[in-house]
Amino acid sequence: MLEYLFFNSVFAEKFTHLLKEKSLDFEQKIESVQNAILITTSEDIDDDLWDEIDEAYDDLSEQDQQLLQSKLEDDSKINTAGIYIQLKNNQQTIATIDPDVMNRMLEKISMDEFNAFVEAVVISVEAPNDAPFCER
């Protein structure tokens, strides 16, 4: 599945209009963590069409982000970082992280390594293992 996220319904509607024009099936729902509009469609589409859709999304997403940022009254809110965390009950949440700390971590490790670390922590929290560490 391809996923496209919008924060403003105007841009989401422009995007879904394009998908309809191209006769692509899609689903639209409200994403639970940020209350954003999530549009999903199949990955099984022609490469040229995929490129066209991605280009349109990039343009609309940039406009969407600019509008979102212009609505923020406090400039400190712009400088934030977070990680999506998928729980085993399919609930999602975002862990807010100081952007300076996040940048320092990503200078030393890859995003894949960071994601593996976060996943290990989430698993340990959701399913604690009381066995001695040497026996795991």
C-alpha angles and dihedrals in degrees: 000000000000114000127204123186127204132177096196124056093217092065092041090054092050089052095047089048088058091048090051091048089054091047093241121153115230142167125223126199141152111264109232101220102052100013087240127146113261118197119189130188136168121280089218097097136115114279094236091051090046089054091049092050093047091050091051090047092050091053095045093042091053090052090046091052093047091053091047092050093047089057093055109101096190114061090204089069090064092062099067137119132199144171126225111231120198112205123207091250087061092252115136129210137172121233109209113223130186103257092222091055091046092051092049091051093049090051087064105033136031123254089249090055090047092050091049089052093050091046091052090052093048092049091049091050095046096043110024116201114210094187116115111270093243090057097053 
